């Protein structure tokens, strides 16, 4: 039997992808990015959707912007955010569709199942 050669991403690409997935693994940030899939929104609008203060939303948005998952533009005193590119849309939609299709992941528990009576 001949061993199949599997090409893996570089260590740097793996590290960057893991970092991006960790950013999106935080519930408030995921809600913010999901809201941005509907279109450009202000910090106050995103804060309301995510159920957090504008200051908290701004902190999350700063991290997302540094990771180049979202972009911003200023209009007067307001800053508006949008998803940076369609790859972000595909990533989130794939995750949500996967969960909806497969259901929540099985949890591991240290509890033993009860014996039937």
DAUR-V96992 format. One record per residue. RES is the residue in one letter. SS is DSSP state (~ for helix, > for strand, _ for the rest). BURIAL is 1 if it has 9 or more other C-alpha atoms within 8 Angstrom, else 0. D_LAST is the distance of its C-alpha to the last C-alpha in Angstrom with 2 decimals. Layout:
res:ss:burial:d_last
RES:SS:BURIAL:D_LAST
RES:SS:BURIAL:D_LAST
This chain:
res:ss:burial:d_last
X:_:0:50.85
X:_:0:52.58
X:_:0:50.80
X:_:0:50.76
X:_:0:52.42
X:_:0:50.44
X:_:0:52.51
X:_:0:50.91
X:_:0:52.30
X:_:0:54.43
X:~:0:52.91
X:~:0:54.73
X:~:0:53.33
X:~:1:49.78
X:~:0:50.30
X:~:0:51.73
X:~:0:48.93
X:~:0:46.27
X:~:0:48.20
X:~:1:48.41
X:~:0:44.71
X:~:0:43.99
X:~:1:46.34
X:~:1:44.58
X:_:0:41.16
X:_:0:41.89
X:~:0:40.64
X:~:0:43.91
X:~:1:46.04
X:~:1:43.97
X:~:1:44.32
X:~:1:48.04
X:~:1:48.66
X:~:1:46.66
X:~:1:48.84
X:~:1:51.89
X:_:1:50.97
X:_:0:52.03
X:_:0:55.45
X:_:1:57.50
X:>:1:56.55
X:>:1:57.83
X:~:1:56.08
X:~:0:55.58
X:~:0:54.01
X:~:1:51.64
X:~:1:50.75
X:~:1:49.86
X:~:1:47.70
X:~:1:45.86
X:_:0:45.53
X:_:1:47.56
X:_:1:51.05
X:~:1:54.04
X:~:0:54.51
X:~:1:51.00
X:~:1:51.43
X:~:1:54.79
X:~:0:53.30
X:~:1:50.75
X:~:1:53.49
X:~:0:55.74
X:~:1:53.18
X:~:1:52.65
X:~:1:56.42
X:~:0:56.98
X:_:0:54.50
X:_:0:56.51
X:_:1:53.56
X:>:1:55.44
X:>:1:59.13
X:>:1:60.96
X:>:0:64.21
X:>:0:66.06
X:>:0:67.60
X:_:0:69.53
X:_:0:67.25
X:>:0:64.01
X:>:1:62.17
X:>:1:60.35
X:>:1:57.76
X:>:1:56.85
X:>:1:54.77
X:_:1:57.06
X:_:0:56.65
X:~:0:54.66
X:~:0:52.73
X:~:1:50.84
X:~:1:49.99
X:~:0:48.73
X:~:0:46.60
X:~:1:44.81
X:~:0:44.48
X:~:0:43.04
X:~:0:40.40
X:~:0:39.40
X:~:0:39.43
X:~:1:37.35
X:~:1:34.65
X:~:0:34.80
X:~:0:34.57
X:~:0:31.89
X:_:0:29.85
X:_:0:29.15
X:_:0:28.70
X:_:0:25.32
X:_:0:24.76
X:_:0:24.02
X:_:0:21.73
X:_:0:21.40
X:_:0:17.89
X:_:0:15.22
X:_:0:12.38
X:_:0:9.10
X:_:0:6.47
X:_:0:3.76
X:_:0:0.00
